[in-house]
Amino acid sequence: MQTAMGSRYYPLWLKLFLSLIGLTLISSGFAQINSQIGGPDAEVRRLLQEGDIQLRRGMFEEAEMMYTQAIEIDYSNAKSYMKRANLYRIMSRYQESMRDYNKAVSLNPYSEYVYDERAKLKMLAMDYQGALEDITKAISIQPQNHELRDHRIEDYLTIGAYEKALADIDTLLQSDYNKPDALIKGALLNILLEDYTAAVIQVDSALIYEPNNSIAYDILGLLELKQENYRAAVNAFSQAIAINPKFTIAYYNRGLAYRYLGKIEQSMNDLNQAIAINQDLEVIFFTRALVRKELGDLNGAVKDYEKALELDPNYSEALYNKAFTFKMMGDYSSALNEVDQIVEDDPASKESWNLKGNIHTLFGDYRAAKRAYTEAILLDANYAEGYYNRGLSQIMGQYTSNGCADLRKSAELNFKKAAHALRNLCNQ
């Protein structure tokens, strides 16, 4: 168990990168429908065109009405269902969107576009396996459509299937399809795989094609950041910002680099700028909370943790650090209230009980910690982390024999930290 947790910069870049791609795909989807699925009669065509006009105006209800009328005229027209499905996806009415996509697939099972669009919705619904099945089906229908393979790379990135994503990137690079973008994605993947040499080669190649590519400079900064070359990282992120002054993630990453250099004021300035541009990324608020805490602004840190949790209620690191900040403020009851609420909301979650145990351990209440960890283990008899944490809490509570037994169990379940703890705390 740790006290205060650090920040996660690679998942944020990936999250932002994929969200930008997602917006592009949604906005470009409607133009493709007309050309890839057969044409309706004149009245249906008129209604669909009117629906498109209303959609561009942001008049979603009116667009829905037009698309629905088109469907009522011709229930066998896949294009009408696709347009309404895409509208529902934009409106976050995912169940209705999926229903219409399924209908379009049943009407036109040989359209790669239909499968591609349904895959995007499944990714939003976190049905990753279903999304990959759909996009792979689309590629099997049209194997020379490099855009589809590009979409599958994004899906692989999201689920962490990095080697498979690299294989698709190699295919795209051989075809010369959107080469700078493919090189940038390849560099990102190689950073995640810790092959920094390959990543540098790909970033440099991308910059040869596009010398003013701000994303390439940002990834170059990530490479330097990962290798603890913080001054070089600042320079790379600064180049990204010079090219694109609204580049949220570059400000965030430069803020991280400044923090690691001990330049806390500069770090705060960049994080403030990132939030001024984009207030929807919870990890930026989380990182600013860490900086506020280092500056002694504990109340401000709590507010930023609360904002991070508002954006992502399952952000356990934010909850944990918020409790730790309450401890620094001497507010023990507030820390426990936070985690008690989580356990009350989700009593069947071993992670919630584990977090409760962590906070009790943090405050030296080892008996309460043991009870919480035991609840987690009762939910999952093979919960290696639960045994590890219960073992530590028992050793700290002077029950060394029982604690070492828990550590042995954790080690048997292949929890990496347990073997080290056994050697150091139990002489085993």
C-alpha positions as CSV (number, residue, x, y, z in Angstrom):
1,M,0.0,0.0,0.0
2,Q,1.2,3.5,-0.8
3,T,0.4,6.9,0.7
4,A,0.0,9.4,-2.1
5,M,-0.3,8.2,-5.7
6,G,1.3,9.9,-8.7
7,S,-0.1,11.0,-12.0
8,R,-0.7,8.9,-15.2
9,Y,0.3,10.8,-18.3
10,Y,0.2,8.1,-21.1
11,P,-3.4,7.1,-20.6
12,L,-4.5,10.7,-20.7
13,W,-2.7,11.3,-24.1
14,L,-4.3,8.2,-25.4
15,K,-7.7,9.1,-24.0
16,L,-7.6,12.6,-25.6
17,F,-6.2,11.2,-28.8
18,L,-9.0,8.7,-29.2
19,S,-11.7,11.2,-28.2
20,L,-10.5,13.6,-30.9
21,I,-10.6,10.7,-33.4
22,G,-14.1,9.8,-32.2
23,L,-15.4,13.2,-32.9
24,T,-13.9,13.2,-36.3
25,L,-15.5,9.9,-37.1
26,I,-18.9,10.9,-35.9
27,S,-18.9,14.1,-37.8
28,S,-17.7,12.5,-41.0
29,G,-20.1,9.6,-40.8
30,F,-23.2,11.1,-42.4
31,A,-21.5,12.0,-45.7
32,Q,-20.5,8.4,-46.2
33,I,-24.0,7.0,-45.7
34,N,-25.4,8.4,-48.9
35,S,-22.7,6.8,-51.0
36,Q,-22.5,3.4,-49.4
37,I,-26.1,2.2,-49.0
38,G,-28.7,2.1,-51.8
39,G,-30.9,5.1,-52.6
40,P,-34.6,5.4,-51.5
41,D,-37.5,6.8,-53.4
42,A,-37.9,10.6,-53.9
43,E,-39.9,11.3,-50.7
44,V,-37.6,9.3,-48.5
45,R,-34.6,11.0,-50.1
46,R,-36.3,14.4,-49.4
47,L,-36.9,13.5,-45.8
48,L,-33.4,12.3,-45.2
49,Q,-32.0,15.5,-46.8
50,E,-34.2,17.6,-44.6
51,G,-33.1,15.5,-41.6
52,D,-29.5,16.2,-42.4
53,I,-30.1,19.9,-42.6
54,Q,-31.8,19.9,-39.2
55,L,-28.9,17.9,-37.8
56,R,-26.3,20.4,-39.0
57,R,-28.4,23.2,-37.3
58,G,-28.3,21.2,-34.1
59,M,-32.1,20.6,-34.3
60,F,-31.9,17.0,-33.1
61,E,-35.6,16.4,-32.4
62,E,-36.5,17.8,-35.8
63,A,-33.9,15.6,-37.5
64,E,-35.2,12.5,-35.6
65,M,-38.7,13.3,-36.8
66,M,-37.5,13.4,-40.5
67,Y,-35.5,10.2,-40.2
68,T,-38.4,8.4,-38.5
69,Q,-40.8,9.5,-41.2
70,A,-38.5,8.2,-43.8
71,I,-38.4,4.8,-42.0
72,E,-42.2,4.7,-41.8
73,I,-42.4,5.2,-45.6
74,D,-39.9,2.4,-46.3
75,Y,-39.1,0.0,-43.5
76,S,-36.6,-1.8,-45.8
77,N,-34.2,1.1,-46.3
78,A,-31.0,0.6,-44.4
79,K,-29.8,4.2,-45.0
80,S,-32.7,5.6,-43.0
81,Y,-31.9,3.4,-40.0
82,M,-28.2,4.3,-40.3
83,K,-28.9,8.1,-40.2
84,R,-31.1,7.8,-37.2
85,A,-28.7,5.5,-35.5
86,N,-25.9,8.0,-35.9
87,L,-28.1,10.8,-34.6
88,Y,-29.0,8.7,-31.5
89,R,-25.3,8.1,-31.0
90,I,-24.6,11.8,-31.0
91,M,-27.5,12.3,-28.5
92,S,-26.0,9.5,-26.3
93,R,-29.2,7.4,-26.7
94,Y,-27.1,4.3,-27.1
95,Q,-29.8,1.6,-26.8
96,E,-31.9,3.2,-29.5
97,S,-28.8,3.7,-31.6
98,M,-27.8,0.1,-31.3
99,R,-31.3,-1.1,-32.2
100,D,-31.2,0.9,-35.4
101,Y,-27.6,-0.3,-36.3
102,N,-28.8,-3.9,-35.8
103,K,-31.7,-3.3,-38.1
104,A,-29.4,-1.8,-40.7
105,V,-27.0,-4.8,-40.5
106,S,-30.0,-7.2,-41.0
107,L,-31.0,-5.2,-44.1
108,N,-27.6,-4.8,-45.5
109,P,-25.2,-7.5,-44.1
110,Y,-22.6,-7.0,-46.8
111,S,-21.9,-3.3,-46.1
112,E,-18.5,-2.7,-44.4
113,Y,-19.7,0.8,-43.5
114,V,-22.6,-0.5,-41.4
115,Y,-20.3,-2.8,-39.4
116,D,-17.8,0.0,-39.0
117,E,-20.4,2.4,-37.6
118,R,-21.8,-0.2,-35.2
119,A,-18.3,-0.9,-34.0
120,K,-17.9,2.7,-32.9
121,L,-21.0,2.5,-30.8
122,K,-19.9,-0.7,-29.2
123,M,-16.7,0.9,-28.3
124,L,-18.6,3.7,-26.6
125,A,-20.6,1.1,-24.8
126,M,-17.4,-0.6,-23.7
127,D,-18.3,-3.8,-25.6
128,Y,-14.8,-4.1,-26.9
129,Q,-14.9,-7.6,-28.1
130,G,-18.1,-6.9,-30.0
131,A,-16.5,-3.8,-31.6
132,L,-13.5,-5.7,-32.7
133,E,-15.7,-8.4,-34.2
134,D,-17.6,-5.8,-36.2
135,I,-14.6,-3.9,-37.5
136,T,-12.8,-7.1,-38.4
137,K,-16.0,-8.1,-40.3
138,A,-15.9,-4.8,-42.1
139,I,-12.2,-5.4,-43.1
140,S,-13.1,-8.9,-44.3
141,I,-15.7,-7.4,-46.6
142,Q,-13.4,-4.7,-47.9
143,P,-9.7,-5.6,-47.1
144,Q,-8.3,-2.8,-49.2
145,N,-10.1,-0.1,-47.3
146,H,-7.2,1.3,-45.2
147,E,-9.5,3.6,-43.2
148,L,-11.2,0.6,-41.7
149,R,-7.8,-0.9,-40.6
150,D,-7.0,2.6,-39.1
151,H,-10.2,2.4,-37.1
152,R,-9.2,-1.1,-35.8
153,I,-5.9,0.3,-34.6
154,E,-7.8,2.8,-32.5
155,D,-9.8,-0.1,-31.0
156,Y,-6.7,-2.1,-30.3
157,L,-5.2,1.0,-28.6
158,T,-8.2,1.4,-26.4
159,I,-8.1,-2.2,-25.1
160,G,-4.3,-2.4,-24.8
161,A,-3.7,-4.9,-27.6
162,Y,-0.6,-3.0,-28.7
163,E,1.1,-5.8,-30.7
164,K,-2.0,-6.3,-32.8
165,A,-2.2,-2.5,-33.4
166,L,1.4,-2.4,-34.5
167,A,0.7,-5.2,-37.0
168,D,-2.1,-3.1,-38.5
169,I,0.2,0.0,-38.5
170,D,2.9,-1.9,-40.4
171,T,0.2,-2.7,-43.0
172,L,-0.8,0.9,-43.4
173,L,2.9,2.1,-43.6
174,Q,3.4,-0.4,-46.5
175,S,0.4,1.1,-48.3
176,D,1.4,4.8,-47.7
177,Y,-2.1,5.4,-46.3
178,N,-1.9,8.6,-44.2
179,K,1.7,7.9,-43.4
180,P,2.4,10.7,-40.8
181,D,-0.6,9.7,-38.8
182,A,0.4,6.0,-38.9
183,L,3.9,6.9,-37.8
184,I,2.6,8.9,-34.9
185,K,0.4,6.1,-33.7
186,G,3.3,3.7,-34.1
187,A,5.5,6.0,-32.0
188,L,2.8,6.1,-29.3
189,L,2.5,2.3,-29.3
190,N,6.3,1.9,-29.0
191,I,6.3,4.2,-26.1
192,L,3.7,2.1,-24.4
193,L,5.8,-1.0,-25.2
194,E,8.9,0.8,-24.0
195,D,10.7,0.5,-27.3
196,Y,12.0,4.1,-27.2
197,T,14.4,3.7,-30.1
198,A,11.7,2.6,-32.5
199,A,9.5,5.4,-31.2
200,V,12.1,8.1,-31.8
201,I,12.6,6.8,-35.4
202,Q,8.9,7.0,-36.1
203,V,8.5,10.5,-34.6
204,D,11.4,11.8,-36.6
205,S,10.0,10.3,-39.7
206,A,6.6,11.9,-39.0
207,L,8.2,15.3,-38.7
208,I,10.0,14.8,-42.0
209,Y,6.5,14.5,-43.6
210,E,4.9,17.2,-41.5
211,P,7.5,19.5,-39.8
212,N,4.7,21.5,-38.0
213,N,2.9,18.5,-36.6
214,S,2.1,19.5,-32.9
215,I,1.1,15.9,-31.9
216,A,4.5,14.6,-33.1
217,Y,6.3,17.1,-30.9
218,D,4.0,16.2,-28.0
219,I,5.0,12.5,-28.4
220,L,8.6,13.5,-28.6
221,G,8.1,15.2,-25.3
222,L,6.5,12.1,-23.9
223,L,9.6,10.1,-24.9
224,E,11.9,12.6,-23.1
225,L,9.5,12.6,-20.1
226,K,9.5,8.8,-19.9
227,Q,13.3,8.8,-20.0
228,E,13.5,11.5,-17.3
229,N,15.0,14.1,-19.6
230,Y,12.7,16.8,-18.2
231,R,14.3,19.9,-19.8
232,A,14.3,18.3,-23.2
233,A,10.6,17.3,-22.6
234,V,9.8,20.9,-21.7
235,N,11.3,22.1,-25.0
236,A,9.4,19.5,-27.1
237,F,6.1,20.4,-25.4
238,S,6.8,24.1,-25.9
239,Q,7.2,23.5,-29.6
240,A,3.9,21.6,-29.7
241,I,2.2,24.6,-28.0
242,A,3.9,27.1,-30.3
243,I,2.3,25.3,-33.2
244,N,-1.0,24.8,-31.5
245,P,-1.7,27.2,-28.7
246,K,-4.9,25.4,-27.8
247,F,-3.3,22.0,-27.4
248,T,-4.6,21.0,-24.0
249,I,-2.5,17.8,-23.6
250,A,0.7,19.6,-24.4
251,Y,0.1,22.1,-21.6
252,Y,-0.7,19.2,-19.3
253,N,2.4,17.3,-20.2
254,R,4.6,20.4,-19.9
255,G,3.1,20.9,-16.5
256,L,4.2,17.4,-15.5
257,A,7.7,18.1,-16.8
258,Y,7.9,21.3,-14.8
259,R,6.7,19.5,-11.7
260,Y,9.4,16.9,-12.0
261,L,11.9,19.7,-12.4
262,G,10.7,21.2,-9.1
263,K,9.3,24.3,-10.9
264,I,5.9,24.1,-9.2
265,E,4.7,27.6,-10.1
266,Q,5.3,27.0,-13.8
267,S,3.6,23.6,-13.4
268,M,0.6,25.2,-11.9
269,N,0.4,27.8,-14.7
270,D,0.4,25.1,-17.4
271,L,-2.2,23.1,-15.6
272,N,-4.4,26.1,-15.2
273,Q,-4.0,26.8,-18.9
274,A,-4.9,23.2,-19.8
275,I,-8.1,23.4,-17.6
276,A,-9.0,26.8,-19.2
277,I,-9.0,25.1,-22.6
278,N,-10.6,21.8,-21.6
279,Q,-12.5,21.2,-18.3
280,D,-13.6,17.6,-19.1
281,L,-10.4,15.7,-18.3
282,E,-10.4,14.4,-14.8
283,V,-6.7,13.6,-14.7
284,I,-5.7,17.3,-15.2
285,F,-7.7,18.2,-12.1
286,F,-6.1,15.3,-10.3
287,T,-2.6,16.4,-11.2
288,R,-3.4,20.0,-10.3
289,A,-4.6,18.8,-6.9
290,L,-1.2,17.2,-6.4
291,V,0.5,20.5,-7.2
292,R,-1.8,22.4,-5.0
293,K,-0.9,20.1,-2.1
294,E,2.8,20.6,-2.8
295,L,2.1,24.4,-2.6
296,G,0.4,24.0,0.7
297,D,-3.1,24.7,-0.7
298,L,-4.9,21.7,0.9
299,N,-8.4,23.1,0.5
300,G,-7.7,23.8,-3.2
301,A,-6.4,20.3,-3.6
302,V,-9.6,18.8,-2.1
303,K,-11.7,20.9,-4.5
304,D,-9.7,19.6,-7.5
305,Y,-10.0,16.0,-6.3
306,E,-13.7,16.5,-6.0
307,K,-13.9,17.9,-9.6
308,A,-11.9,14.8,-10.8
309,L,-14.3,12.5,-9.0
310,E,-17.3,14.5,-10.4
311,L,-16.0,13.7,-13.9
312,D,-15.1,10.1,-13.0
313,P,-16.8,8.7,-9.9
314,N,-14.7,5.6,-10.2
315,Y,-11.3,7.4,-10.0
316,S,-9.9,5.6,-7.0
317,E,-6.6,7.4,-7.1
318,A,-8.5,10.7,-6.7
319,L,-10.5,9.3,-3.8
320,Y,-7.5,7.9,-2.1
321,N,-5.5,11.1,-2.4
322,K,-8.4,13.2,-1.3
323,A,-8.6,11.1,1.9
324,F,-4.8,11.5,2.3
325,T,-5.2,15.2,2.0
326,F,-8.0,15.2,4.7
327,K,-5.5,13.3,6.9
328,M,-2.9,16.1,6.3
329,M,-5.6,18.5,7.4
330,G,-6.4,16.5,10.5
331,D,-9.9,15.7,9.2
332,Y,-10.1,11.9,9.8
333,S,-13.8,11.7,9.8
334,S,-14.1,13.2,6.3
335,A,-11.7,10.7,4.9
336,L,-13.6,7.8,6.3
337,N,-16.9,9.3,5.2
338,E,-15.7,9.3,1.6
339,V,-14.7,5.6,1.5
340,D,-17.7,4.6,3.6
341,Q,-20.0,6.1,1.0
342,I,-18.2,4.1,-1.7
343,V,-18.6,0.9,0.1
344,E,-22.3,1.7,0.8
345,D,-22.9,2.4,-2.9
346,D,-21.1,-0.8,-4.0
347,P,-20.8,-3.3,-1.2
348,A,-20.1,-6.1,-3.7
349,S,-16.9,-4.5,-4.9
350,K,-13.7,-6.0,-3.5
351,E,-11.8,-2.9,-4.7
352,S,-14.0,-0.6,-2.6
353,W,-13.3,-2.7,0.5
354,N,-9.7,-2.8,-0.3
355,L,-9.7,1.0,-0.6
356,K,-11.4,1.2,2.8
357,G,-8.8,-1.0,4.3
358,N,-6.1,1.2,2.7
359,I,-7.5,4.3,4.4
360,H,-7.8,2.7,7.8
361,T,-4.2,1.6,7.4
362,L,-3.3,5.1,6.4
363,F,-4.6,6.3,9.7
364,G,-3.1,3.5,11.8
365,D,-6.4,1.7,12.5
366,Y,-5.1,-1.8,11.7
367,R,-8.0,-3.7,13.2
368,A,-10.5,-1.9,11.0
369,A,-8.2,-2.3,8.1
370,K,-8.1,-6.1,8.6
371,R,-11.9,-6.2,8.7
372,A,-12.2,-4.3,5.4
373,Y,-9.5,-6.4,3.7
374,T,-11.3,-9.6,4.9
375,E,-14.5,-8.4,3.3
376,A,-12.7,-8.0,0.1
377,I,-11.2,-11.5,0.3
378,L,-14.6,-12.9,1.1
379,L,-15.8,-11.5,-2.2
380,D,-12.8,-13.1,-4.0
381,A,-10.9,-15.9,-2.4
382,N,-8.1,-15.4,-4.9
383,Y,-7.7,-11.7,-4.4
384,A,-4.0,-11.4,-4.2
385,E,-3.8,-7.7,-3.5
386,G,-6.3,-8.2,-0.6
387,Y,-4.1,-10.8,1.0
388,Y,-1.1,-8.6,0.5
389,N,-2.7,-5.5,2.1
390,R,-4.2,-7.5,5.0
391,G,-0.8,-9.1,5.6
392,L,0.9,-5.7,5.9
393,S,-1.8,-4.3,8.1
394,Q,-1.5,-7.3,10.5
395,I,2.3,-7.0,10.6
396,M,1.9,-3.3,11.4
397,G,-0.6,-4.2,14.1
398,Q,1.9,-6.6,15.7
399,Y,0.3,-9.8,14.4
400,T,3.3,-10.9,12.5
401,S,2.6,-14.6,12.1
402,N,-0.9,-14.0,10.6
403,G,0.5,-11.2,8.5
404,C,3.3,-13.4,7.0
405,A,0.7,-16.1,6.3
406,D,-1.3,-13.6,4.2
407,L,1.8,-12.5,2.4
408,R,2.7,-16.1,1.5
409,K,-0.8,-16.6,0.1
410,S,-0.5,-13.4,-1.9
411,A,2.9,-14.6,-3.3
412,E,1.4,-17.9,-4.2
413,L,-1.2,-16.0,-6.2
414,N,1.7,-14.3,-8.0
415,F,1.3,-10.8,-6.6
416,K,4.8,-9.4,-7.3
417,K,5.1,-7.1,-4.2
418,A,4.4,-10.0,-1.9
419,A,7.6,-11.9,-2.5
420,H,9.7,-8.8,-1.7
421,A,7.7,-8.1,1.5
422,L,8.2,-11.7,2.6
423,R,11.9,-11.4,2.3
424,N,12.1,-8.1,4.1
425,L,9.4,-8.5,6.8
426,C,9.2,-12.2,7.4
427,N,12.7,-13.3,6.5
428,Q,11.3,-15.8,4.0
